[in-house]
């Protein structure tokens, strides 16, 4: 009886994994499609600049324009 349960368990796990992979791919495609707007591009630029500000702080010092 135990020998029969193992192949069934492997099949169920395989199906669950393939479903999970398909869901992740669909989710990623929707996010990429949604993120082609100007607002999203601006937000991505802000995120990039805020992450890299620690590295560029010495190079790009603030200037007084007033």
Backbone atoms as SQL, in Angstrom:
CREATE TABLE atoms (id INTEGER PRIMARY KEY, chain TEXT, resi INTEGER, resn TEXT, atom TEXT, x REAL, y REAL, z REAL);
INSERT INTO atoms VALUES
  (1, 'A', 1, 'UNK', 'N', 0.821, -1.200, 0.000),
  (2, 'A', 1, 'UNK', 'CA', 0.000, 0.000, 0.000),
  (3, 'A', 1, 'UNK', 'C', 0.864, 1.262, 0.000),
  (4, 'A', 2, 'UNK', 'N', 1.966, 1.232, 0.741),
  (5, 'A', 2, 'UNK', 'CA', 2.856, 2.388, 0.814),
  (6, 'A', 2, 'UNK', 'C', 3.528, 2.640, -0.534),
  (7, 'A', 3, 'UNK', 'N', 3.802, 1.574, -1.277),
  (8, 'A', 3, 'UNK', 'CA', 4.438, 1.718, -2.585),
  (9, 'A', 3, 'UNK', 'C', 3.506, 2.425, -3.568),
  (10, 'A', 4, 'UNK', 'N', 2.220, 2.325, -3.383),
  (11, 'A', 4, 'UNK', 'CA', 1.256, 2.998, -4.246),
  (12, 'A', 4, 'UNK', 'C', 1.114, 4.478, -3.888),
  (13, 'A', 5, 'UNK', 'N', 1.263, 4.812, -2.617),
  (14, 'A', 5, 'UNK', 'CA', 1.097, 6.194, -2.176),
  (15, 'A', 5, 'UNK', 'C', 2.223, 7.100, -2.672),
  (16, 'A', 6, 'UNK', 'N', 3.429, 6.585, -2.777),
  (17, 'A', 6, 'UNK', 'CA', 4.563, 7.409, -3.177),
  (18, 'A', 6, 'UNK', 'C', 4.411, 7.966, -4.593),
  (19, 'A', 7, 'UNK', 'N', 4.096, 7.148, -5.612),
  (20, 'A', 7, 'UNK', 'CA', 3.916, 7.727, -6.951),
  (21, 'A', 7, 'UNK', 'C', 2.763, 8.733, -7.014),
  (22, 'A', 8, 'UNK', 'N', 1.695, 8.469, -6.283),
  (23, 'A', 8, 'UNK', 'CA', 0.560, 9.393, -6.273),
  (24, 'A', 8, 'UNK', 'C', 0.984, 10.717, -5.642),
  (25, 'A', 9, 'UNK', 'N', 1.738, 10.639, -4.564),
  (26, 'A', 9, 'UNK', 'CA', 2.225, 11.844, -3.908),
  (27, 'A', 9, 'UNK', 'C', 3.143, 12.638, -4.837),
  (28, 'A', 10, 'UNK', 'N', 4.004, 11.952, -5.560),
  (29, 'A', 10, 'UNK', 'CA', 4.905, 12.630, -6.489),
  (30, 'A', 10, 'UNK', 'C', 4.139, 13.315, -7.622),
  (31, 'A', 11, 'UNK', 'N', 3.103, 12.674, -8.108),
  (32, 'A', 11, 'UNK', 'CA', 2.283, 13.270, -9.170),
  (33, 'A', 11, 'UNK', 'C', 1.574, 14.521, -8.654),
  (34, 'A', 12, 'UNK', 'N', 1.024, 14.440, -7.448),
  (35, 'A', 12, 'UNK', 'CA', 0.328, 15.591, -6.865),
  (36, 'A', 12, 'UNK', 'C', 1.301, 16.747, -6.651),
  (37, 'A', 13, 'UNK', 'N', 2.488, 16.451, -6.137),
  (38, 'A', 13, 'UNK', 'CA', 3.487, 17.497, -5.934),
  (39, 'A', 13, 'UNK', 'C', 3.932, 18.111, -7.260),
  (40, 'A', 14, 'UNK', 'N', 4.071, 17.292, -8.278),
  (41, 'A', 14, 'UNK', 'CA', 4.464, 17.790, -9.591),
  (42, 'A', 14, 'UNK', 'C', 3.402, 18.726, -10.165),
  (43, 'A', 15, 'UNK', 'N', 2.146, 18.348, -10.036),
  (44, 'A', 15, 'UNK', 'CA', 1.054, 19.194, -10.519),
  (45, 'A', 15, 'UNK', 'C', 0.988, 20.511, -9.749),
  (46, 'A', 16, 'UNK', 'N', 1.173, 20.439, -8.443),
  (47, 'A', 16, 'UNK', 'CA', 1.140, 21.652, -7.627),
  (48, 'A', 16, 'UNK', 'C', 2.280, 22.589, -8.007),
  (49, 'A', 17, 'UNK', 'N', 3.460, 22.034, -8.247),
  (50, 'A', 17, 'UNK', 'CA', 4.610, 22.847, -8.628),
  (51, 'A', 17, 'UNK', 'C', 4.405, 23.501, -9.991),
  (52, 'A', 18, 'UNK', 'N', 3.881, 22.761, -10.944),
  (53, 'A', 18, 'UNK', 'CA', 3.657, 23.339, -12.271),
  (54, 'A', 18, 'UNK', 'C', 2.588, 24.430, -12.217),
  (55, 'A', 19, 'UNK', 'N', 1.567, 24.247, -11.374),
  (56, 'A', 19, 'UNK', 'CA', 0.540, 25.278, -11.212),
  (57, 'A', 19, 'UNK', 'C', 1.140, 26.531, -10.579),
  (58, 'A', 20, 'UNK', 'N', 1.999, 26.353, -9.594),
  (59, 'A', 20, 'UNK', 'CA', 2.642, 27.484, -8.933),
  (60, 'A', 20, 'UNK', 'C', 3.536, 28.246, -9.902),
  (61, 'A', 21, 'UNK', 'N', 4.286, 27.536, -10.725),
  (62, 'A', 21, 'UNK', 'CA', 5.149, 28.187, -11.706),
  (63, 'A', 21, 'UNK', 'C', 4.320, 28.971, -12.720),
  (64, 'A', 22, 'UNK', 'N', 3.219, 28.410, -13.172),
  (65, 'A', 22, 'UNK', 'CA', 2.359, 29.104, -14.131),
  (66, 'A', 22, 'UNK', 'C', 1.770, 30.364, -13.510),
  (67, 'A', 23, 'UNK', 'N', 1.392, 30.293, -12.249),
  (68, 'A', 23, 'UNK', 'CA', 0.840, 31.454, -11.558),
  (69, 'A', 23, 'UNK', 'C', 1.881, 32.550, -11.428),
  (70, 'A', 24, 'UNK', 'N', 3.111, 32.184, -11.099),
  (71, 'A', 24, 'UNK', 'CA', 4.174, 33.177, -10.960),
  (72, 'A', 24, 'UNK', 'C', 4.487, 33.847, -12.292),
  (73, 'A', 25, 'UNK', 'N', 4.493, 33.082, -13.367),
  (74, 'A', 25, 'UNK', 'CA', 4.771, 33.645, -14.693),
  (75, 'A', 25, 'UNK', 'C', 3.668, 34.621, -15.087),
  (76, 'A', 26, 'UNK', 'N', 2.406, 34.248, -14.863),
  (77, 'A', 26, 'UNK', 'CA', 1.293, 35.137, -15.194),
  (78, 'A', 26, 'UNK', 'C', 1.359, 36.409, -14.364),
  (79, 'A', 27, 'UNK', 'N', 1.672, 36.289, -13.095),
  (80, 'A', 27, 'UNK', 'CA', 1.762, 37.453, -12.219),
  (81, 'A', 27, 'UNK', 'C', 2.870, 38.388, -12.679),
  (82, 'A', 28, 'UNK', 'N', 4.002, 37.838, -13.069),
  (83, 'A', 28, 'UNK', 'CA', 5.131, 38.650, -13.527),
  (84, 'A', 28, 'UNK', 'C', 4.784, 39.358, -14.836),
  (85, 'A', 29, 'UNK', 'N', 4.080, 38.679, -15.734),
  (86, 'A', 29, 'UNK', 'CA', 3.702, 39.299, -17.003),
  (87, 'A', 29, 'UNK', 'C', 2.728, 40.443, -16.784),
  (88, 'A', 30, 'UNK', 'N', 1.787, 40.282, -15.865),
  (89, 'A', 30, 'UNK', 'CA', 0.831, 41.349, -15.573),
  (90, 'A', 30, 'UNK', 'C', 1.562, 42.540, -14.982),
  (91, 'A', 31, 'UNK', 'N', 2.509, 42.290, -14.085),
  (92, 'A', 31, 'UNK', 'CA', 3.248, 43.388, -13.474),
  (93, 'A', 31, 'UNK', 'C', 4.088, 44.127, -14.507),
  (94, 'A', 32, 'UNK', 'N', 4.723, 43.406, -15.423),
  (95, 'A', 32, 'UNK', 'CA', 5.520, 44.056, -16.456),
  (96, 'A', 32, 'UNK', 'C', 4.630, 44.884, -17.372),
  (97, 'A', 33, 'UNK', 'N', 3.467, 44.373, -17.730),
  (98, 'A', 33, 'UNK', 'CA', 2.562, 45.086, -18.618),
  (99, 'A', 33, 'UNK', 'C', 2.035, 46.344, -17.931),
  (100, 'A', 34, 'UNK', 'N', 1.739, 46.246, -16.652),
  (101, 'A', 34, 'UNK', 'CA', 1.187, 47.360, -15.908),
  (102, 'A', 34, 'UNK', 'C', 2.235, 48.446, -15.685),
  (103, 'A', 35, 'UNK', 'N', 3.504, 48.084, -15.712),
  (104, 'A', 35, 'UNK', 'CA', 4.569, 48.996, -15.319),
  (105, 'A', 35, 'UNK', 'C', 5.170, 49.740, -16.507),
  (106, 'A', 36, 'UNK', 'N', 4.497, 49.856, -17.610),
  (107, 'A', 36, 'UNK', 'CA', 5.022, 50.582, -18.756),
  (108, 'A', 36, 'UNK', 'C', 4.500, 52.008, -18.831),
  (109, 'A', 37, 'UNK', 'N', 3.857, 52.484, -17.794),
  (110, 'A', 37, 'UNK', 'CA', 3.326, 53.843, -17.806),
  (111, 'A', 37, 'UNK', 'C', 4.393, 54.825, -17.336),
  (112, 'A', 38, 'UNK', 'N', 4.182, 56.095, -17.607),
  (113, 'A', 38, 'UNK', 'CA', 5.140, 57.126, -17.191),
  (114, 'A', 38, 'UNK', 'C', 5.225, 57.215, -15.674),
  (115, 'A', 39, 'UNK', 'N', 4.096, 57.041, -14.997),
  (116, 'A', 39, 'UNK', 'CA', 4.105, 57.090, -13.538),
  (117, 'A', 39, 'UNK', 'C', 4.969, 55.987, -12.965),
  (118, 'A', 40, 'UNK', 'N', 4.846, 54.809, -13.535),
  (119, 'A', 40, 'UNK', 'CA', 5.635, 53.691, -13.043),
  (120, 'A', 40, 'UNK', 'C', 7.113, 53.906, -13.335),
  (121, 'A', 41, 'UNK', 'N', 7.421, 54.438, -14.497),
  (122, 'A', 41, 'UNK', 'CA', 8.824, 54.701, -14.830),
  (123, 'A', 41, 'UNK', 'C', 9.408, 55.731, -13.872),
  (124, 'A', 42, 'UNK', 'N', 8.617, 56.750, -13.536),
  (125, 'A', 42, 'UNK', 'CA', 9.078, 57.753, -12.577),
  (126, 'A', 42, 'UNK', 'C', 9.304, 57.125, -11.214),
  (127, 'A', 43, 'UNK', 'N', 8.378, 56.271, -10.801),
  (128, 'A', 43, 'UNK', 'CA', 8.516, 55.614, -9.499),
  (129, 'A', 43, 'UNK', 'C', 9.743, 54.715, -9.469),
  (130, 'A', 44, 'UNK', 'N', 10.007, 54.017, -10.556),
  (131, 'A', 44, 'UNK', 'CA', 11.195, 53.167, -10.617),
  (132, 'A', 44, 'UNK', 'C', 12.460, 54.003, -10.556),
  (133, 'A', 45, 'UNK', 'N', 12.454, 55.174, -11.196),
  (134, 'A', 45, 'UNK', 'CA', 13.610, 56.067, -11.145),
  (135, 'A', 45, 'UNK', 'C', 13.830, 56.583, -9.725),
  (136, 'A', 46, 'UNK', 'N', 12.755, 56.953, -9.044),
  (137, 'A', 46, 'UNK', 'CA', 12.863, 57.413, -7.659),
  (138, 'A', 46, 'UNK', 'C', 13.419, 56.307, -6.777),
  (139, 'A', 47, 'UNK', 'N', 12.923, 55.098, -6.954),
  (140, 'A', 47, 'UNK', 'CA', 13.428, 53.971, -6.165),
  (141, 'A', 47, 'UNK', 'C', 14.904, 53.738, -6.430),
  (142, 'A', 48, 'UNK', 'N', 15.305, 53.801, -7.689),
  (143, 'A', 48, 'UNK', 'CA', 16.709, 53.593, -8.033),
  (144, 'A', 48, 'UNK', 'C', 17.586, 54.669, -7.404),
  (145, 'A', 49, 'UNK', 'N', 17.153, 55.925, -7.521),
  (146, 'A', 49, 'UNK', 'CA', 17.954, 57.021, -6.977),
  (147, 'A', 49, 'UNK', 'C', 18.036, 56.963, -5.458),
  (148, 'A', 50, 'UNK', 'N', 16.954, 56.573, -4.808),
  (149, 'A', 50, 'UNK', 'CA', 17.001, 56.483, -3.350),
  (150, 'A', 50, 'UNK', 'C', 17.902, 55.340, -2.902),
  (151, 'A', 51, 'UNK', 'N', 17.931, 54.244, -3.673),
  (152, 'A', 51, 'UNK', 'CA', 18.824, 53.132, -3.323),
  (153, 'A', 51, 'UNK', 'C', 20.271, 53.487, -3.580),
  (154, 'A', 52, 'UNK', 'N', 20.538, 54.252, -4.623),
  (155, 'A', 52, 'UNK', 'CA', 21.917, 54.542, -4.989),
  (156, 'A', 52, 'UNK', 'C', 22.423, 55.839, -4.376),
  (157, 'A', 53, 'UNK', 'N', 21.613, 56.532, -3.593),
  (158, 'A', 53, 'UNK', 'CA', 22.050, 57.811, -3.030),
  (159, 'A', 53, 'UNK', 'C', 23.214, 57.632, -2.069),
  (160, 'A', 54, 'UNK', 'N', 23.309, 56.493, -1.405),
  (161, 'A', 54, 'UNK', 'CA', 24.432, 56.260, -0.505),
  (162, 'A', 54, 'UNK', 'C', 25.734, 56.181, -1.285),
  (163, 'A', 55, 'UNK', 'N', 25.703, 55.626, -2.476),
  (164, 'A', 55, 'UNK', 'CA', 26.914, 55.486, -3.277),
  (165, 'A', 55, 'UNK', 'C', 27.291, 56.786, -3.971),
  (166, 'A', 56, 'UNK', 'N', 26.316, 57.600, -4.342),
  (167, 'A', 56, 'UNK', 'CA', 26.577, 58.805, -5.118),
  (168, 'A', 56, 'UNK', 'C', 26.633, 60.062, -4.262),
  (169, 'A', 57, 'UNK', 'N', 26.467, 59.931, -2.971),
  (170, 'A', 57, 'UNK', 'CA', 26.419, 61.101, -2.099),
  (171, 'A', 57, 'UNK', 'C', 27.660, 61.960, -2.184),
  (172, 'A', 58, 'UNK', 'N', 28.840, 61.355, -2.264),
  (173, 'A', 58, 'UNK', 'CA', 30.079, 62.126, -2.316),
  (174, 'A', 58, 'UNK', 'C', 30.270, 62.765, -3.687),
  (175, 'A', 59, 'UNK', 'N', 29.732, 62.152, -4.717),
  (176, 'A', 59, 'UNK', 'CA', 29.916, 62.668, -6.075),
  (177, 'A', 59, 'UNK', 'C', 28.925, 63.782, -6.372),
  (178, 'A', 60, 'UNK', 'N', 27.663, 63.567, -6.038),
  (179, 'A', 60, 'UNK', 'CA', 26.608, 64.531, -6.346),
  (180, 'A', 60, 'UNK', 'C', 26.212, 65.280, -5.079),
  (181, 'A', 61, 'UNK', 'N', 26.969, 66.278, -4.710),
  (182, 'A', 61, 'UNK', 'CA', 26.638, 67.054, -3.521),
  (183, 'A', 61, 'UNK', 'C', 25.575, 68.088, -3.881),
  (184, 'A', 62, 'UNK', 'N', 24.723, 68.455, -2.939),
  (185, 'A', 62, 'UNK', 'CA', 23.676, 69.438, -3.223),
  (186, 'A', 62, 'UNK', 'C', 24.282, 70.804, -3.544),
  (187, 'A', 63, 'UNK', 'N', 23.643, 71.529, -4.450),
  (188, 'A', 63, 'UNK', 'CA', 24.124, 72.861, -4.827),
  (189, 'A', 63, 'UNK', 'C', 23.102, 73.902, -4.419),
  (190, 'A', 64, 'UNK', 'N', 23.564, 75.075, -4.116),
  (191, 'A', 64, 'UNK', 'CA', 22.688, 76.181, -3.738),
  (192, 'A', 64, 'UNK', 'C', 22.318, 76.947, -5.004),
  (193, 'A', 65, 'UNK', 'N', 21.051, 76.895, -5.379),
  (194, 'A', 65, 'UNK', 'CA', 20.611, 77.569, -6.598),
  (195, 'A', 65, 'UNK', 'C', 19.875, 78.867, -6.281),
  (196, 'A', 66, 'UNK', 'N', 19.771, 79.225, -4.996),
  (197, 'A', 66, 'UNK', 'CA', 19.023, 80.419, -4.600),
  (198, 'A', 66, 'UNK', 'C', 19.889, 81.566, -4.504);
